[in-house]
Amino acid sequence: MAEIHPLLMAILIMLPHRQGWSLYSADVYDMGSGDPLGYFDIAFEPTTLRACGFYNAVGSSAVMRRPIWFQSHGNENDVVQAFYQLVREAGHVD
Protein backbone atom coordinates (compact mmCIF):
# COMPACT_ATOMS: atom_id res chain seq x y z
CA MET A 1 0.00 0.00 0.00
CA ALA A 2 2.92 2.35 0.60
CA GLU A 3 3.73 2.26 -3.12
CA ILE A 4 0.26 3.29 -4.29
CA HIS A 5 0.07 6.92 -5.42
CA PRO A 6 -1.24 9.25 -2.67
CA LEU A 7 -4.06 10.62 -4.86
CA LEU A 8 -5.42 7.12 -5.43
CA MET A 9 -5.03 6.24 -1.75
CA ALA A 10 -6.96 9.38 -0.78
CA ILE A 11 -9.90 8.22 -2.91
CA LEU A 12 -9.74 4.68 -1.59
CA ILE A 13 -9.67 5.80 2.04
CA MET A 14 -12.91 7.73 1.51
CA LEU A 15 -14.81 4.73 0.11
CA PRO A 16 -17.18 2.75 2.29
CA HIS A 17 -16.35 -0.97 2.34
CA ARG A 18 -12.82 -0.31 1.06
CA GLN A 19 -11.68 -3.61 2.55
CA GLY A 20 -13.21 -5.38 -0.45
CA TRP A 21 -11.01 -3.48 -2.90
CA SER A 22 -7.80 -4.90 -4.39
CA LEU A 23 -4.77 -2.75 -5.21
CA TYR A 24 -2.46 -3.30 -8.17
CA SER A 25 0.68 -1.53 -9.30
CA ALA A 26 2.28 -2.19 -12.68
CA ASP A 27 5.47 -0.74 -14.11
CA VAL A 28 5.24 0.64 -17.65
CA TYR A 29 8.17 0.17 -20.07
CA ASP A 30 8.93 1.30 -23.61
CA MET A 31 8.75 -1.82 -25.78
CA GLY A 32 11.48 -0.62 -28.14
CA SER A 33 14.15 0.54 -25.73
CA GLY A 34 13.11 -1.21 -22.53
CA ASP A 35 13.33 2.10 -20.67
CA PRO A 36 10.89 2.63 -17.79
CA LEU A 37 8.10 5.09 -18.59
CA GLY A 38 6.13 5.12 -15.35
CA TYR A 39 3.65 3.06 -13.44
CA PHE A 40 -0.06 2.31 -13.18
CA ASP A 41 -1.70 2.15 -9.77
CA ILE A 42 -5.18 0.66 -9.83
CA ALA A 43 -7.83 -0.06 -7.19
CA PHE A 44 -10.45 -2.64 -8.22
CA GLU A 45 -13.63 -3.83 -6.54
CA PRO A 46 -14.44 -7.29 -8.00
CA THR A 47 -18.07 -7.38 -6.83
CA THR A 48 -19.15 -4.19 -8.62
CA LEU A 49 -16.41 -4.26 -11.30
CA ARG A 50 -15.58 -0.63 -10.49
CA ALA A 51 -11.98 0.47 -10.76
CA CYS A 52 -10.00 3.64 -10.28
CA GLY A 53 -6.53 4.15 -11.70
CA PHE A 54 -3.65 6.60 -11.78
CA TYR A 55 -0.69 6.80 -14.19
CA ASN A 56 2.51 8.54 -13.18
CA ALA A 57 5.48 9.01 -15.53
CA VAL A 58 9.09 8.43 -14.52
CA GLY A 59 11.21 11.57 -14.26
CA SER A 60 8.39 14.06 -14.70
CA SER A 61 5.48 15.52 -12.89
CA ALA A 62 2.26 13.55 -12.78
CA VAL A 63 0.77 12.92 -16.22
CA MET A 64 -2.73 12.80 -14.79
CA ARG A 65 -4.24 15.42 -12.49
CA ARG A 66 -6.42 12.91 -10.67
CA PRO A 67 -7.26 9.21 -10.78
CA ILE A 68 -9.93 8.13 -13.26
CA TRP A 69 -12.87 5.81 -12.63
CA PHE A 70 -13.78 3.04 -15.05
CA GLN A 71 -15.65 -0.26 -15.28
CA SER A 72 -13.82 -3.49 -15.93
CA HIS A 73 -14.32 -7.23 -15.83
CA GLY A 74 -12.33 -10.37 -15.25
CA ASN A 75 -9.10 -10.61 -13.30
CA GLU A 76 -6.30 -8.16 -12.54
CA ASN A 77 -4.82 -8.57 -16.04
CA ASP A 78 -8.12 -7.44 -17.58
CA VAL A 79 -8.28 -4.46 -15.22
CA VAL A 80 -4.72 -3.36 -16.07
CA GLN A 81 -5.44 -3.79 -19.80
CA ALA A 82 -8.65 -1.73 -19.56
CA PHE A 83 -6.79 1.05 -17.73
CA TYR A 84 -3.98 0.96 -20.31
CA GLN A 85 -6.56 1.43 -23.08
CA LEU A 86 -8.04 4.45 -21.28
CA VAL A 87 -4.65 6.03 -20.70
CA ARG A 88 -3.65 5.33 -24.29
CA GLU A 89 -6.85 6.87 -25.68
CA ALA A 90 -6.17 9.96 -23.54
CA GLY A 91 -2.72 10.24 -25.18
CA HIS A 92 -0.67 9.60 -22.07
CA VAL A 93 1.13 6.52 -23.49
CA ASP A 94 1.67 5.11 -26.98
Sequence and secondary structure as in RCSB ss.txt:
>XXXX:A:sequence
MAEIHPLLMAILIMLPHRQGWSLYSADVYDMGSGDPLGYFDIAFEPTTLRACGFYNAVGSSAVMRRPIWFQSHGN
ENDVVQAFYQLVREAGHVD
>XXXX:A:secstr
 TTS HHHHHHHHHSTTGGG EEEEEEEE TTT  EEEEEEEEEETTTTEEEEEEEETTSS SSSS EEEE  SS
HHHHHHHHHHHHHHTTS  
